[in-house]
Amino acid sequence: MKNDERKIWRLRKSIVYGGMDGIVTTFAVVAGAVGGNLGITPIVILGFSNLLADGFSMAVGDYLSSTTEKSVVKGKAVKNAGATFLSFIFFGLIPLLSYLLINVFSIFRVHTFMMACILVSLALTLLGFVKALITKKSKLKEIFRTVLIGLIAALFAYYVGNFLGQIAGTR
């Protein structure tokens, strides 16, 4: 692989990695809060706290891991970190959209978490498709794997939140 191809591959990897982690971790926070019956305000607060703090953490991690490779110059490491951060924020906003649109569209008010699940599933499908294009692997397999992993993480977080909510008396 040529040097330019490696740079492009790393940037794409950062976009997919940031997007995947952004959507999965933010949706896990939302699902856990819903499982714990915490209400809309805590979901938005926890969701945005996670979005910004974890997005920054992911970008720093990408930068530090990129700079461990001898062939990566600091400018490219910064570009990769920026791609990770922006992708994390963009995709990480998707699980929060239904909570932000709750007063705009009645369907979001009535079926908030279900709409979040639908939006997240669509975004995970898009990420799986992009991943397949980058890796030149089966689109169907990559989409299936990406959606499955994302939804399993959310399901796990939901039931942990539900369990902890029962212990705390919020359920």
Backbone torsions as a table, in degrees:
resi	resn	phi	psi	omega
1	MET	NA	131.4	-180.0
2	LYS	-72.6	161.8	-177.7
3	ASN	-58.8	-44.5	179.4
4	ASP	-63.7	-39.5	178.5
5	GLU	-64.7	-38.1	177.5
6	ARG	-63.5	-41.4	-179.7
7	LYS	-62.5	-45.1	179.7
8	ILE	-65.3	-41.5	179.9
9	TRP	-62.6	-43.9	179.1
10	ARG	-62.1	-41.3	180.0
11	LEU	-64.6	-45.2	178.0
12	ARG	-62.5	-41.5	178.5
13	LYS	-59.8	-42.7	178.9
14	SER	-62.7	-38.8	179.6
15	ILE	-66.1	-47.5	-179.8
16	VAL	-66.4	-44.5	-179.4
17	TYR	-61.6	-48.5	179.0
18	GLY	-63.7	-44.0	-179.9
19	GLY	-64.1	-44.5	-179.7
20	MET	-62.8	-48.1	-179.3
21	ASP	-67.7	-37.8	179.6
22	GLY	-60.8	-47.4	-177.1
23	ILE	-72.7	-40.0	-176.9
24	VAL	-70.5	-47.2	-177.5
25	THR	-69.8	-39.7	179.3
26	THR	-67.1	-41.0	178.4
27	PHE	-67.8	-32.4	176.1
28	ALA	-64.8	-40.4	176.9
29	VAL	-62.6	-45.9	179.1
30	VAL	-62.2	-48.4	-178.2
31	ALA	-63.2	-41.0	177.9
32	GLY	-63.8	-40.8	178.5
33	ALA	-67.8	-38.7	176.8
34	VAL	-65.9	-44.2	177.8
35	GLY	-60.1	-35.1	178.7
36	GLY	-85.0	1.2	177.9
37	ASN	57.8	45.6	-175.3
38	LEU	-82.2	-20.7	-179.9
39	GLY	97.2	169.6	-172.6
40	ILE	-68.9	-44.9	-177.6
41	THR	-59.7	-49.7	176.8
42	PRO	-61.6	-34.4	178.7
43	ILE	-62.1	-46.1	-179.4
44	VAL	-66.4	-43.5	179.8
45	ILE	-63.7	-51.0	179.9
46	LEU	-65.0	-39.6	-179.7
47	GLY	-61.8	-47.9	-179.9
48	PHE	-71.9	-34.4	175.3
49	SER	-60.4	-47.0	177.7
50	ASN	-62.1	-45.6	-176.1
51	LEU	-56.0	-49.9	-176.5
52	LEU	-77.1	-45.5	-177.8
53	ALA	-68.3	-45.4	-178.8
54	ASP	-72.1	-34.3	175.7
55	GLY	-61.0	-43.5	177.2
56	PHE	-64.4	-44.8	179.7
57	SER	-60.6	-42.4	178.3
58	MET	-63.7	-41.8	179.8
59	ALA	-63.6	-43.7	178.1
60	VAL	-63.7	-42.6	178.1
61	GLY	-61.8	-41.4	177.5
62	ASP	-63.7	-44.5	179.2
63	TYR	-60.5	-49.3	-177.6
64	LEU	-64.5	-40.3	179.0
65	SER	-70.1	-34.7	178.1
66	SER	-66.4	-37.6	-177.7
67	THR	-76.0	-7.0	175.5
68	THR	-78.8	-18.3	177.4
69	GLU	-84.2	129.4	-176.7
70	LYS	-62.4	-31.1	-175.3
71	SER	-80.7	-8.6	-176.3
72	VAL	-95.7	121.8	176.5
73	VAL	-84.2	159.8	-174.7
74	LYS	-60.3	-36.2	179.1
75	GLY	-61.1	-40.6	178.1
76	LYS	-70.1	-36.8	178.1
77	ALA	-63.9	-39.5	177.7
78	VAL	-65.3	-41.5	178.5
79	LYS	-62.2	-43.5	177.7
80	ASN	-62.8	-43.6	179.4
81	ALA	-62.7	-41.8	177.8
82	GLY	-62.9	-41.0	177.9
83	ALA	-63.7	-41.4	178.2
84	THR	-62.1	-47.4	-178.1
85	PHE	-62.2	-50.5	-178.1
86	LEU	-64.0	-39.4	177.9
87	SER	-66.7	-41.9	177.7
88	PHE	-58.5	-48.4	-178.3
89	ILE	-65.1	-47.0	-178.3
90	PHE	-59.0	-54.4	-177.6
91	PHE	-74.1	-31.7	178.8
92	GLY	-68.4	-21.8	176.1
93	LEU	-71.4	-24.8	-173.7
94	ILE	-59.3	-45.1	177.8
95	PRO	-64.9	-20.7	-179.1
96	LEU	-90.6	-13.4	-176.0
97	LEU	-56.1	-44.1	-177.2
98	SER	-65.5	-26.8	176.9
99	TYR	-79.9	-28.1	177.0
100	LEU	-79.0	-26.9	-177.8
101	LEU	-97.7	11.4	-174.4
102	ILE	-60.3	-31.8	-180.0
103	ASN	-98.3	2.8	-179.1
104	VAL	-99.4	-44.9	-178.6
105	PHE	-124.3	132.7	-176.0
106	SER	-63.5	-31.9	-179.9
107	ILE	-61.7	-33.2	177.5
108	PHE	-72.6	-30.9	179.1
109	ARG	-72.4	-40.1	-175.2
110	VAL	-81.1	-38.2	-174.9
111	HIS	-126.1	52.8	-171.8
112	THR	-57.5	-55.1	-176.2
113	PHE	-68.3	-38.0	178.1
114	MET	-62.3	-41.4	177.9
115	MET	-65.3	-37.1	175.6
116	ALA	-61.7	-42.6	178.5
117	CYS	-60.9	-42.8	179.9
118	ILE	-65.4	-48.0	179.7
119	LEU	-61.1	-42.3	179.3
120	VAL	-64.9	-42.5	178.9
121	SER	-60.8	-41.3	177.3
122	LEU	-64.4	-43.2	179.4
123	ALA	-66.4	-39.2	176.9
124	LEU	-64.9	-36.3	175.9
125	THR	-61.7	-45.4	177.9
126	LEU	-61.0	-45.4	178.9
127	LEU	-62.9	-40.9	177.4
128	GLY	-62.4	-39.3	177.9
129	PHE	-64.4	-46.3	178.9
130	VAL	-62.3	-42.1	178.6
131	LYS	-60.2	-41.3	178.7
132	ALA	-64.3	-39.3	177.5
133	LEU	-63.6	-41.9	-178.7
134	ILE	-67.8	-45.8	-175.4
135	THR	-86.4	-9.5	-177.6
136	LYS	59.2	37.0	177.0
137	LYS	-105.9	176.1	-178.5
138	SER	-57.8	124.4	180.0
139	LYS	-62.4	-44.7	-178.6
140	LEU	-61.8	-44.1	179.5
141	LYS	-64.5	-44.9	-178.1
142	GLU	-67.3	-39.4	177.7
143	ILE	-64.9	-47.5	-179.7
144	PHE	-59.1	-48.2	-179.7
145	ARG	-61.8	-44.3	-177.7
146	THR	-64.8	-46.6	179.4
147	VAL	-65.5	-44.0	-178.7
148	LEU	-60.7	-48.5	-178.9
149	ILE	-62.3	-44.4	179.8
150	GLY	-62.5	-43.1	-178.3
151	LEU	-74.5	-32.8	175.4
152	ILE	-64.5	-42.0	177.8
153	ALA	-60.8	-43.0	179.7
154	ALA	-66.5	-41.7	178.8
155	LEU	-62.1	-43.6	177.7
156	PHE	-60.1	-47.4	-179.7
157	ALA	-63.2	-39.3	179.2
158	TYR	-59.4	-48.2	-177.2
159	TYR	-71.8	-31.0	172.9
160	VAL	-65.0	-46.5	177.1
161	GLY	-60.4	-40.2	178.9
162	ASN	-63.5	-45.7	179.5
163	PHE	-62.3	-48.2	-179.6
164	LEU	-67.8	-33.4	176.4
165	GLY	-64.5	-36.5	176.8
166	GLN	-66.8	-40.3	178.4
167	ILE	-66.3	-40.7	-178.4
168	ALA	-79.9	-12.0	179.0
169	GLY	85.4	16.7	176.5
170	THR	-87.7	-10.8	-179.7
171	ARG	-101.5	NA	NA
